[in-house]
Amino acid sequence: MEILVLVIHVLAALSVIGLVLLQHGKGADVGAAFGGGASGSVFGSAGSANFLSRATAILAVVFFLSSLGLTYLSARRTEHKGVMATPAAPTKSVPSDVPVPSTPAGQAAPTVPATPSESGSKAGEVPK
């Protein structure tokens, strides 16, 4: 159902764009008055504006209704497809028989930072 409404929505949007591009603006009448352009077209001299504007209005209503339909269908959906909806992957534990790499001779072992002292000092704090 949602795919059908989406197809109607896209077709209505493309049709509205096409019909708006086919219509001529207010300035085109001035050019036709001085002999530029064909005033008699496929739809007649005044029929094209009436037909195209009515078709644009009808397709705009279809576009609006399909937008509301898509909104309704997406709000009704209860399926969660987000990253947070999936359970976490199980973690692998390292077996205890795996040897720990040793440091080469002549090099010091890496140091682990000390835990904060009981006095409440924080890392990066300048002493007074």
N, CA, C and O atoms as a GROMACS GRO file, in nm:
protein
  512
    1MET      N    1   0.083  -0.120   0.000
    1MET     CA    2   0.000   0.000   0.000
    1MET      C    3   0.087   0.126   0.000
    1MET      O    4   0.061   0.222  -0.072
    2GLU      N    5   0.191   0.121   0.083
    2GLU     CA    6   0.277   0.239   0.094
    2GLU      C    7   0.352   0.264  -0.038
    2GLU      O    8   0.374   0.380  -0.076
    3ILE      N    9   0.391   0.159  -0.106
    3ILE     CA   10   0.463   0.174  -0.233
    3ILE      C   11   0.371   0.235  -0.338
    3ILE      O   12   0.414   0.318  -0.417
    4LEU      N   13   0.244   0.194  -0.340
    4LEU     CA   14   0.149   0.250  -0.435
    4LEU      C   15   0.129   0.400  -0.412
    4LEU      O   16   0.127   0.478  -0.507
    5VAL      N   17   0.113   0.439  -0.287
    5VAL     CA   18   0.096   0.582  -0.256
    5VAL      C   19   0.223   0.659  -0.290
    5VAL      O   20   0.217   0.773  -0.336
    6LEU      N   21   0.339   0.597  -0.267
    6LEU     CA   22   0.466   0.662  -0.300
    6LEU      C   23   0.481   0.682  -0.451
    6LEU      O   24   0.529   0.786  -0.496
    7VAL      N   25   0.440   0.584  -0.530
    7VAL     CA   26   0.446   0.596  -0.676
    7VAL      C   27   0.353   0.707  -0.724
    7VAL      O   28   0.390   0.787  -0.810
    8ILE      N   29   0.232   0.711  -0.669
    8ILE     CA   30   0.137   0.818  -0.705
    8ILE      C   31   0.194   0.954  -0.667
    8ILE      O   32   0.179   1.051  -0.741
    9HIS      N   33   0.257   0.961  -0.551
    9HIS     CA   34   0.315   1.086  -0.503
    9HIS      C   35   0.425   1.137  -0.598
    9HIS      O   36   0.428   1.255  -0.633
   10VAL      N   37   0.514   1.048  -0.638
   10VAL     CA   38   0.624   1.088  -0.728
   10VAL      C   39   0.570   1.126  -0.865
   10VAL      O   40   0.615   1.225  -0.923
   11LEU      N   41   0.474   1.051  -0.918
   11LEU     CA   42   0.416   1.085  -1.048
   11LEU      C   43   0.342   1.218  -1.044
   11LEU      O   44   0.351   1.297  -1.138
   12ALA      N   45   0.270   1.243  -0.935
   12ALA     CA   46   0.200   1.371  -0.922
   12ALA      C   47   0.300   1.486  -0.912
   12ALA      O   48   0.279   1.592  -0.971
   13ALA      N   49   0.409   1.466  -0.838
   13ALA     CA   50   0.510   1.572  -0.825
   13ALA      C   51   0.574   1.603  -0.960
   13ALA      O   52   0.589   1.720  -0.996
   14LEU      N   53   0.611   1.500  -1.036
   14LEU     CA   54   0.672   1.522  -1.167
   14LEU      C   55   0.573   1.586  -1.264
   14LEU      O   56   0.611   1.670  -1.345
   15SER      N   57   0.446   1.547  -1.256
   15SER     CA   58   0.345   1.605  -1.344
   15SER      C   59   0.320   1.752  -1.311
   15SER      O   60   0.304   1.834  -1.401
   16VAL      N   61   0.318   1.786  -1.182
   16VAL     CA   62   0.300   1.927  -1.145
   16VAL      C   63   0.418   2.010  -1.195
   16VAL      O   64   0.400   2.121  -1.246
   17ILE      N   65   0.538   1.957  -1.182
   17ILE     CA   66   0.656   2.029  -1.231
   17ILE      C   67   0.646   2.050  -1.382
   17ILE      O   68   0.672   2.160  -1.431
   18GLY      N   69   0.608   1.945  -1.454
   18GLY     CA   70   0.595   1.957  -1.599
   18GLY      C   71   0.488   2.055  -1.642
   18GLY      O   72   0.508   2.134  -1.734
   19LEU      N   73   0.374   2.051  -1.576
   19LEU     CA   74   0.265   2.143  -1.612
   19LEU      C   75   0.299   2.288  -1.579
   19LEU      O   76   0.263   2.378  -1.654
   20VAL      N   77   0.368   2.310  -1.470
   20VAL     CA   78   0.408   2.447  -1.437
   20VAL      C   79   0.508   2.499  -1.540
   20VAL      O   80   0.503   2.617  -1.577
   21LEU      N   81   0.597   2.414  -1.586
   21LEU     CA   82   0.694   2.457  -1.687
   21LEU      C   83   0.629   2.479  -1.824
   21LEU      O   84   0.679   2.559  -1.903
   22LEU      N   85   0.519   2.411  -1.852
   22LEU     CA   86   0.450   2.431  -1.980
   22LEU      C   87   0.372   2.562  -1.985
   22LEU      O   88   0.353   2.618  -2.093
   23GLN      N   89   0.329   2.611  -1.872
   23GLN     CA   90   0.247   2.732  -1.870
   23GLN      C   91   0.334   2.854  -1.897
   23GLN      O   92   0.451   2.859  -1.861
   24HIS      N   93   0.274   2.952  -1.959
   24HIS     CA   94   0.347   3.075  -1.986
   24HIS      C   95   0.311   3.179  -1.880
   24HIS      O   96   0.202   3.177  -1.823
   25GLY      N   97   0.405   3.268  -1.856
   25GLY     CA   98   0.385   3.368  -1.752
   25GLY      C   99   0.305   3.487  -1.802
   25GLY      O  100   0.258   3.489  -1.916
   26LYS      N  101   0.290   3.586  -1.716
   26LYS     CA  102   0.215   3.707  -1.751
   26LYS      C  103   0.286   3.788  -1.858
   26LYS      O  104   0.221   3.853  -1.939
   27GLY      N  105   0.417   3.784  -1.861
   27GLY     CA  106   0.493   3.862  -1.959
   27GLY      C  107   0.485   3.807  -2.099
   27GLY      O  108   0.518   3.878  -2.194
   28ALA      N  109   0.442   3.682  -2.116
   28ALA     CA  110   0.432   3.623  -2.249
   28ALA      C  111   0.318   3.684  -2.330
   28ALA      O  112   0.324   3.684  -2.453
   29ASP      N  113   0.215   3.735  -2.264
   29ASP     CA  114   0.103   3.797  -2.335
   29ASP      C  115   0.146   3.926  -2.404
   29ASP      O  116   0.096   3.957  -2.512
   30VAL      N  117   0.235   3.999  -2.345
   30VAL     CA  118   0.283   4.124  -2.405
   30VAL      C  119   0.361   4.095  -2.532
   30VAL      O  120   0.347   4.168  -2.631
   31GLY      N  121   0.442   3.990  -2.532
   31GLY     CA  122   0.517   3.953  -2.652
   31GLY      C  123   0.427   3.906  -2.763
   31GLY      O  124   0.453   3.933  -2.880
   32ALA      N  125   0.320   3.835  -2.729
   32ALA     CA  126   0.226   3.787  -2.830
   32ALA      C  127   0.144   3.901  -2.889
   32ALA      O  128   0.099   3.893  -3.003
   33ALA      N  129   0.124   4.007  -2.812
   33ALA     CA  130   0.046   4.121  -2.861
   33ALA      C  131   0.119   4.195  -2.972
   33ALA      O  132   0.055   4.255  -3.058
   34PHE      N  133   0.253   4.192  -2.971
   34PHE     CA  134   0.330   4.262  -3.073
   34PHE      C  135   0.376   4.170  -3.185
   34PHE      O  136   0.468   4.203  -3.260
   35GLY      N  137   0.312   4.057  -3.198
   35GLY     CA  138   0.339   3.971  -3.312
   35GLY      C  139   0.442   3.863  -3.286
   35GLY      O  140   0.482   3.796  -3.381
   36GLY      N  141   0.487   3.844  -3.166
   36GLY     CA  142   0.588   3.740  -3.137
   36GLY      C  143   0.522   3.615  -3.085
   36GLY      O  144   0.455   3.619  -2.982
   37GLY      N  145   0.539   3.504  -3.151
   37GLY     CA  146   0.486   3.377  -3.103
   37GLY      C  147   0.353   3.343  -3.167
   37GLY      O  148   0.288   3.428  -3.227
   38ALA      N  149   0.316   3.218  -3.154
   38ALA     CA  150   0.190   3.171  -3.212
   38ALA      C  151   0.080   3.180  -3.107
   38ALA      O  152   0.086   3.113  -3.004
   39SER      N  153  -0.018   3.262  -3.132
   39SER     CA  154  -0.127   3.276  -3.036
   39SER      C  155  -0.224   3.160  -3.044
   39SER      O  156  -0.289   3.127  -2.945
   40GLY      N  157  -0.237   3.098  -3.160
   40GLY     CA  158  -0.325   2.982  -3.175
   40GLY      C  159  -0.244   2.856  -3.157
   40GLY      O  160  -0.163   2.823  -3.244
   41SER      N  161  -0.261   2.784  -3.049
   41SER     CA  162  -0.182   2.664  -3.022
   41SER      C  163  -0.272   2.542  -3.028
   41SER      O  164  -0.382   2.549  -3.082
   42VAL      N  165  -0.229   2.434  -2.974
   42VAL     CA  166  -0.304   2.308  -2.978
   42VAL      C  167  -0.436   2.322  -2.903
   42VAL      O  168  -0.538   2.267  -2.946
   43PHE      N  169  -0.436   2.396  -2.792
   43PHE     CA  170  -0.556   2.409  -2.710
   43PHE      C  171  -0.642   2.529  -2.750
   43PHE      O  172  -0.744   2.554  -2.686
   44GLY      N  173  -0.604   2.600  -2.850
   44GLY     CA  174  -0.676   2.722  -2.887
   44GLY      C  175  -0.607   2.844  -2.830
   44GLY      O  176  -0.507   2.831  -2.760
   45SER      N  177  -0.659   2.962  -2.860
   45SER     CA  178  -0.590   3.084  -2.819
   45SER      C  179  -0.598   3.107  -2.669
   45SER      O  180  -0.501   3.155  -2.610
   46ALA      N  181  -0.710   3.076  -2.605
   46ALA     CA  182  -0.722   3.098  -2.461
   46ALA      C  183  -0.746   2.968  -2.386
   46ALA      O  184  -0.747   2.967  -2.263
   47GLY      N  185  -0.763   2.858  -2.457
   47GLY     CA  186  -0.796   2.732  -2.391
   47GLY      C  187  -0.680   2.668  -2.319
   47GLY      O  188  -0.701   2.591  -2.225
   48SER      N  189  -0.557   2.697  -2.360
   48SER     CA  190  -0.443   2.631  -2.297
   48SER      C  191  -0.425   2.677  -2.154
   48SER      O  192  -0.394   2.596  -2.066
   49ALA      N  193  -0.443   2.804  -2.128
   49ALA     CA  194  -0.426   2.855  -1.992
   49ALA      C  195  -0.531   2.794  -1.900
   49ALA      O  196  -0.501   2.759  -1.786
   50ASN      N  197  -0.653   2.782  -1.948
   50ASN     CA  198  -0.759   2.727  -1.866
   50ASN      C  199  -0.735   2.578  -1.839
   50ASN      O  200  -0.748   2.534  -1.725
   51PHE      N  201  -0.701   2.501  -1.943
   51PHE     CA  202  -0.678   2.357  -1.928
   51PHE      C  203  -0.558   2.329  -1.839
   51PHE      O  204  -0.565   2.247  -1.748
   52LEU      N  205  -0.446   2.398  -1.866
   52LEU     CA  206  -0.324   2.372  -1.789
   52LEU      C  207  -0.339   2.414  -1.643
   52LEU      O  208  -0.288   2.346  -1.554
   53SER      N  209  -0.406   2.524  -1.617
   53SER     CA  210  -0.423   2.566  -1.478
   53SER      C  211  -0.516   2.472  -1.402
   53SER      O  212  -0.494   2.446  -1.283
   54ARG      N  213  -0.620   2.422  -1.469
   54ARG     CA  214  -0.708   2.325  -1.402
   54ARG      C  215  -0.636   2.193  -1.376
   54ARG      O  216  -0.650   2.134  -1.270
   55ALA      N  217  -0.558   2.146  -1.475
   55ALA     CA  218  -0.483   2.022  -1.457
   55ALA      C  219  -0.379   2.037  -1.347
   55ALA      O  220  -0.356   1.944  -1.270
   56THR      N  221  -0.315   2.153  -1.338
   56THR     CA  222  -0.217   2.178  -1.232
   56THR      C  223  -0.285   2.178  -1.096
   56THR      O  224  -0.231   2.122  -1.001
   57ALA      N  225  -0.402   2.239  -1.086
   57ALA     CA  226  -0.474   2.241  -0.959
   57ALA      C  227  -0.517   2.101  -0.917
   57ALA      O  228  -0.507   2.066  -0.799
   58ILE      N  229  -0.563   2.020  -1.011
   58ILE     CA  230  -0.605   1.883  -0.978
   58ILE      C  231  -0.485   1.800  -0.933
   58ILE      O  232  -0.494   1.727  -0.835
   59LEU      N  233  -0.373   1.812  -1.005
   59LEU     CA  234  -0.254   1.736  -0.966
   59LEU      C  235  -0.194   1.786  -0.835
   59LEU      O  236  -0.134   1.708  -0.761
   60ALA      N  237  -0.210   1.915  -0.805
   60ALA     CA  238  -0.164   1.966  -0.677
   60ALA      C  239  -0.246   1.906  -0.562
   60ALA      O  240  -0.191   1.876  -0.456
   61VAL      N  241  -0.376   1.889  -0.584
   61VAL     CA  242  -0.461   1.826  -0.482
   61VAL      C  243  -0.421   1.679  -0.464
   61VAL      O  244  -0.415   1.629  -0.352
   62VAL      N  245  -0.393   1.609  -0.576
   62VAL     CA  246  -0.348   1.470  -0.567
   62VAL      C  247  -0.215   1.461  -0.492
   62VAL      O  248  -0.196   1.371  -0.411
   63PHE      N  249  -0.124   1.554  -0.519
   63PHE     CA  250   0.004   1.557  -0.451
   63PHE      C  251  -0.015   1.581  -0.301
   63PHE      O  252   0.050   1.516  -0.218
   64PHE      N  253  -0.103   1.673  -0.266
   64PHE     CA  254  -0.129   1.704  -0.126
   64PHE      C  255  -0.190   1.584  -0.054
   64PHE      O  256  -0.149   1.551   0.057
   65LEU      N  257  -0.287   1.518  -0.117
   65LEU     CA  258  -0.350   1.402  -0.055
   65LEU      C  259  -0.253   1.284  -0.041
   65LEU      O  260  -0.257   1.212   0.058
   66SER      N  261  -0.167   1.265  -0.141
   66SER     CA  262  -0.068   1.157  -0.129
   66SER      C  263   0.035   1.189  -0.021
   66SER      O  264   0.086   1.097   0.044
   67SER      N  265   0.066   1.316   0.000
   67SER     CA  266   0.155   1.354   0.110
   67SER      C  267   0.092   1.320   0.244
   67SER      O  268   0.158   1.265   0.332
   68LEU      N  269  -0.037   1.351   0.258
   68LEU     CA  270  -0.107   1.316   0.382
   68LEU      C  271  -0.115   1.164   0.400
   68LEU      O  272  -0.102   1.114   0.512
   69GLY      N  273  -0.137   1.092   0.291
   69GLY     CA  274  -0.143   0.946   0.299
   69GLY      C  275  -0.010   0.886   0.341
   69GLY      O  276  -0.007   0.794   0.422
   70LEU      N  277   0.100   0.937   0.286
   70LEU     CA  278   0.232   0.887   0.325
   70LEU      C  279   0.261   0.920   0.471
   70LEU      O  280   0.324   0.840   0.541
   71THR      N  281   0.217   1.036   0.517
   71THR     CA  282   0.237   1.072   0.657
   71THR      C  283   0.160   0.978   0.747
   71THR      O  284   0.212   0.932   0.849
   72TYR      N  285   0.036   0.948   0.711
   72TYR     CA  286  -0.046   0.857   0.791
   72TYR      C  287   0.015   0.718   0.795
   72TYR      O  288   0.022   0.656   0.902
   73LEU      N  289   0.061   0.668   0.679
   73LEU     CA  290   0.117   0.534   0.675
   73LEU      C  291   0.248   0.524   0.753
   73LEU      O  292   0.274   0.421   0.815
   74SER      N  293   0.329   0.627   0.749
   74SER     CA  294   0.456   0.621   0.823
   74SER      C  295   0.434   0.637   0.973
   74SER      O  296   0.511   0.582   1.051
   75ALA      N  297   0.332   0.710   1.014
   75ALA     CA  298   0.303   0.725   1.157
   75ALA      C  299   0.242   0.598   1.214
   75ALA      O  300   0.259   0.569   1.332
   76ARG      N  301   0.173   0.523   1.133
   76ARG     CA  302   0.109   0.399   1.178
   76ARG      C  303   0.206   0.284   1.190
   76ARG      O  304   0.177   0.186   1.258
   77ARG      N  305   0.320   0.294   1.126
   77ARG     CA  306   0.419   0.187   1.125
   77ARG      C  307   0.479   0.172   1.264
   77ARG      O  308   0.520   0.271   1.324
   78THR      N  309   0.485   0.049   1.316
   78THR     CA  310   0.542   0.024   1.447
   78THR      C  311   0.674  -0.050   1.439
   78THR      O  312   0.737  -0.077   1.541
   79GLU      N  313   0.717  -0.082   1.321
   79GLU     CA  314   0.841  -0.156   1.302
   79GLU      C  315   0.959  -0.062   1.322
   79GLU      O  316   0.965   0.045   1.261
   80HIS      N  317   1.053  -0.103   1.405
   80HIS     CA  318   1.173  -0.022   1.429
   80HIS      C  319   1.288  -0.081   1.348
   80HIS      O  320   1.321  -0.199   1.361
   81LYS      N  321   1.348   0.003   1.266
   81LYS     CA  322   1.459  -0.043   1.184
   81LYS      C  323   1.588   0.030   1.220
   81LYS      O  324   1.686   0.021   1.146
   82GLY      N  325   1.589   0.100   1.330
   82GLY     CA  326   1.706   0.177   1.367
   82GLY      C  327   1.818   0.091   1.424
   82GLY      O  328   1.799  -0.028   1.451
   83VAL      N  329   1.930   0.152   1.441
   83VAL     CA  330   2.047   0.083   1.494
   83VAL      C  331   2.024   0.044   1.639
   83VAL      O  332   2.067  -0.062   1.683
   84MET      N  333   1.956   0.130   1.714
   84MET     CA  334   1.936   0.103   1.856
   84MET      C  335   1.832  -0.008   1.880
   84MET      O  336   1.824  -0.061   1.990
   85ALA      N  337   1.754  -0.042   1.778
   85ALA     CA  338   1.652  -0.145   1.795
   85ALA      C  339   1.709  -0.285   1.786
   85ALA      O  340   1.648  -0.379   1.836
   86THR      N  341   1.825  -0.301   1.725
   86THR     CA  342   1.884  -0.434   1.710
   86THR      C  343   1.964  -0.468   1.835
   86THR      O  344   2.026  -0.379   1.894
   87PRO      N  345   1.964  -0.594   1.878
   87PRO     CA  346   2.041  -0.630   1.996
   87PRO      C  347   2.191  -0.623   1.968
   87PRO      O  348   2.235  -0.635   1.854
   88ALA      N  349   2.267  -0.605   2.073
   88ALA     CA  350   2.412  -0.594   2.059
   88ALA      C  351   2.470  -0.729   2.019
   88ALA      O  352   2.419  -0.835   2.055
   89ALA      N  353   2.578  -0.723   1.943
   89ALA     CA  354   2.645  -0.845   1.900
   89ALA      C  355   2.716  -0.907   2.020
   89ALA      O  356   2.767  -0.835   2.106
   90PRO      N  357   2.720  -1.040   2.027
   90PRO     CA  358   2.789  -1.103   2.140
   90PRO      C  359   2.939  -1.074   2.132
   90PRO      O  360   2.998  -1.072   2.023
   91THR      N  361   2.998  -1.053   2.248
   91THR     CA  362   3.142  -1.024   2.252
   91THR      C  363   3.219  -1.153   2.270
   91THR      O  364   3.174  -1.246   2.336
   92LYS      N  365   3.337  -1.157   2.210
   92LYS     CA  366   3.423  -1.274   2.223
   92LYS      C  367   3.516  -1.251   2.341
   92LYS      O  368   3.572  -1.143   2.358
   93SER      N  369   3.531  -1.353   2.423
   93SER     CA  370   3.626  -1.342   2.533
   93SER      C  371   3.758  -1.402   2.488
   93SER      O  372   3.762  -1.500   2.414
   94VAL      N  373   3.866  -1.342   2.535
   94VAL     CA  374   4.000  -1.390   2.499
   94VAL      C  375   4.033  -1.509   2.588
   94VAL      O  376   4.024  -1.499   2.710
   95PRO      N  377   4.071  -1.622   2.529
   95PRO     CA  378   4.106  -1.739   2.611
   95PRO      C  379   4.231  -1.709   2.696
   95PRO      O  380   4.317  -1.630   2.658
   96SER      N  381   4.237  -1.773   2.811
   96SER     CA  382   4.348  -1.746   2.903
   96SER      C  383   4.479  -1.808   2.858
   96SER      O  384   4.584  -1.770   2.910
   97ASP      N  385   4.478  -1.901   2.765
   97ASP     CA  386   4.603  -1.964   2.721
   97ASP      C  387   4.672  -1.887   2.609
   97ASP      O  388   4.773  -1.934   2.556
   98VAL      N  389   4.620  -1.769   2.571
   98VAL     CA  390   4.684  -1.688   2.468
   98VAL      C  391   4.802  -1.615   2.532
   98VAL      O  392   4.784  -1.548   2.633
   99PRO      N  393   4.922  -1.627   2.473
   99PRO     CA  394   5.039  -1.561   2.535
   99PRO      C  395   5.032  -1.410   2.518
   99PRO      O  396   4.985  -1.361   2.415
  100VAL      N  397   5.077  -1.338   2.618
  100VAL     CA  398   5.082  -1.193   2.616
  100VAL      C  399   5.216  -1.152   2.557
  100VAL      O  400   5.319  -1.202   2.601
  101PRO      N  401   5.216  -1.062   2.456
  101PRO     CA  402   5.346  -1.027   2.396
  101PRO      C  403   5.435  -0.957   2.499
  101PRO      O  404   5.391  -0.872   2.576
  102SER      N  405   5.561  -0.995   2.498
  102SER     CA  406   5.656  -0.935   2.591
  102SER      C  407   5.732  -0.823   2.521
  102SER      O  408   5.735  -0.816   2.398
  103THR      N  409   5.791  -0.736   2.601
  103THR     CA  410   5.868  -0.625   2.544
  103THR      C  411   6.007  -0.674   2.509
  103THR      O  412   6.064  -0.756   2.580
  104PRO      N  413   6.064  -0.624   2.398
  104PRO     CA  414   6.199  -0.664   2.360
  104PRO      C  415   6.300  -0.620   2.466
  104PRO      O  416   6.275  -0.528   2.544
  105ALA      N  417   6.413  -0.685   2.466
  105ALA     CA  418   6.518  -0.654   2.565
  105ALA      C  419   6.566  -0.511   2.545
  105ALA      O  420   6.583  -0.465   2.432
  106GLY      N  421   6.587  -0.443   2.654
  106GLY     CA  422   6.636  -0.306   2.649
  106GLY      C  423   6.527  -0.202   2.647
  106GLY      O  424   6.556  -0.083   2.659
  107GLN      N  425   6.402  -0.242   2.631
  107GLN     CA  426   6.292  -0.145   2.630
  107GLN      C  427   6.210  -0.161   2.757
  107GLN      O  428   6.190  -0.271   2.808
  108ALA      N  429   6.164  -0.049   2.804
  108ALA     CA  430   6.082  -0.052   2.925
  108ALA      C  431   5.940  -0.092   2.889
  108ALA      O  432   5.892  -0.063   2.780
  109ALA      N  433   5.875  -0.157   2.982
  109ALA     CA  434   5.736  -0.196   2.963
  109ALA      C  435   5.649  -0.072   2.966
  109ALA      O  436   5.678   0.022   3.041
  110PRO      N  437   5.541  -0.068   2.887
  110PRO     CA  438   5.454   0.050   2.889
  110PRO      C  439   5.392   0.067   3.027
  110PRO      O  440   5.355  -0.030   3.093
  111THR      N  441   5.381   0.191   3.068
  111THR     CA  442   5.327   0.219   3.200
  111THR      C  443   5.177   0.245   3.189
  111THR      O  444   5.128   0.297   3.089
  112VAL      N  445   5.108   0.208   3.293
  112VAL     CA  446   4.965   0.231   3.302
  112VAL      C  447   4.946   0.356   3.386
  112VAL      O  448   5.009   0.368   3.491
  113PRO      N  449   4.863   0.450   3.343
  113PRO     CA  450   4.845   0.571   3.423
  113PRO      C  451   4.792   0.538   3.562
  113PRO      O  452   4.710   0.447   3.579
  114ALA      N  453   4.840   0.612   3.660
  114ALA     CA  454   4.800   0.589   3.798
  114ALA      C  455   4.658   0.638   3.819
  114ALA      O  456   4.611   0.728   3.750
  115THR      N  457   4.591   0.580   3.916
  115THR     CA  458   4.457   0.624   3.949
  115THR      C  459   4.465   0.752   4.031
  115THR      O  460   4.565   0.775   4.098
  116PRO      N  461   4.361   0.833   4.026
  116PRO     CA  462   4.366   0.957   4.103
  116PRO      C  463   4.383   0.928   4.252
  116PRO      O  464   4.332   0.829   4.305
  117SER      N  465   4.454   1.016   4.318
  117SER     CA  466   4.478   0.997   4.462
  117SER      C  467   4.354   1.031   4.542
  117SER      O  468   4.255   1.082   4.488
  118GLU      N  469   4.359   1.003   4.666
  118GLU     CA  470   4.247   1.027   4.756
  118GLU      C  471   4.224   1.175   4.782
  118GLU      O  472   4.117   1.212   4.831
  119SER      N  473   4.323   1.260   4.751
  119SER     CA  474   4.309   1.402   4.783
  119SER      C  475   4.211   1.473   4.690
  119SER      O  476   4.173   1.588   4.716
  120GLY      N  477   4.170   1.409   4.586
  120GLY     CA  478   4.071   1.468   4.498
  120GLY      C  479   4.131   1.547   4.382
  120GLY      O  480   4.059   1.622   4.317
  121SER      N  481   4.260   1.531   4.355
  121SER     CA  482   4.320   1.605   4.244
  121SER      C  483   4.275   1.544   4.113
  121SER      O  484   4.246   1.424   4.105
  122LYS      N  485   4.268   1.626   4.013
  122LYS     CA  486   4.222   1.581   3.883
  122LYS      C  487   4.334   1.598   3.782
  122LYS      O  488   4.422   1.683   3.799
  123ALA      N  489   4.332   1.516   3.677
  123ALA     CA  490   4.435   1.523   3.574
  123ALA      C  491   4.429   1.658   3.505
  123ALA      O  492   4.320   1.708   3.475
  124GLY      N  493   4.542   1.715   3.479
  124GLY     CA  494   4.548   1.843   3.410
  124GLY      C  495   4.531   1.962   3.500
  124GLY      O  496   4.534   2.076   3.453
  125GLU      N  497   4.512   1.941   3.628
  125GLU     CA  498   4.493   2.051   3.722
  125GLU      C  499   4.627   2.109   3.761
  125GLU      O  500   4.720   2.034   3.793
  126VAL      N  501   4.638   2.239   3.760
  126VAL     CA  502   4.764   2.305   3.795
  126VAL      C  503   4.773   2.315   3.948
  126VAL      O  504   4.680   2.364   4.012
  127PRO      N  505   4.886   2.268   4.008
  127PRO     CA  506   4.900   2.279   4.153
  127PRO      C  507   4.912   2.424   4.198
  127PRO      O  508   4.960   2.508   4.122
  128LYS      N  509   4.869   2.453   4.321
  128LYS     CA  510   4.872   2.591   4.373
  128LYS      C  511   4.999   2.623   4.441
  128LYS      O  512   5.017   2.734   4.490
   0.00000   0.00000   0.00000
